[in-house]
Amino acid sequence: MSIIGWIILGLIAGFIASKIVDKTGQGFLLDTVLGIVGAIVGGIVFSLAGGSGITGLNFYSMIVAIIGAVIVLLIYHAVVGRRVS
């Protein structure tokens, strides 16, 4: 998949995951970065579970990326939340 495809997938996955996790989002750039990282994490998690990871810019890959982005955002909030408190 091209870098443009990863950015588009990451943007969409990061936006949706941020709305699932905290309802407000983290901003355009951070949502995109966390979404791309989440897509990678989701691909790894699904591969370890016996499924296929990211297969392109399609619905299945979007679900994998969103699940990965939710995991990344939960970890992000746990780390940043501890630092702020």
N, C-alpha and C positions, 0 to 999 in steps of 0.2 A: 504494500500500500504506500502511496506517495506521502510526502510530508504534508501536502495540502489536505489529503484525506485524513491524516492523523489529527491535524488542527481542527478540521470541521467536526470529526467524531469527538474529539476532546472538548470542544466548545459546547456542543449539544449535550454530551454526557455530563460535563461539569455543571452546566446550568441546571439540568434536571436533578442531578444529585444534590446540588446545593439547596434546591427548593424542597427536596425530600428531607434533608438533614436539619436545616435551620430556618427554612422559609424566607430568608432574606438574600442569600447569595453572598459571595465574597468579593464581587467586582469582576469585570470582564477578564482581565489578565489572569488573576488568581484562579477563577473558575476554569479557564482554558487550560492552564498548567496542571491544576489538580485533576481535570478531566483526562488529559493525556496520560498523566501518571496513573490515574485510575484505570484507563484502558489497558495499560501494560499490566497492572496488578490483576485486573480482571482476567486477562488472557492467561496469566501465569496460574491463577487460582483454578480457572476452568480446565486448563491443561493438566494440572496436578490431580484434579478430580476425575479425569478420564474423558472430558469433553474436548471440543475444539475451542481454541482461543479466538482472537480477532481474525475474521476471514475476509474482511473488506468493509466497504461502506454499505451495510445492510442492517435489517432489523435485528438479527441475532447478535451481530457485533455491537450494536447499540445497547442491547440489554446487558451483554457482558461488560461493556465499558461503564454503564451506569452502576452496575453492582460493584465494580472495582472502584469507581469514583466515590460511591457511598462509603466503602471501607476506608479509602484514603481520607475522606473528609472527617469521618469519625475519629481517626487517629490524629488528624490535624487539630481538631477541636480539643481532643484530650491533651495534646502537648501544649497548644497555645493557651488553653484554659488554665492549665496549671501554672504557666509562666505569668499570666495576668493576675491571678488571684493572690 
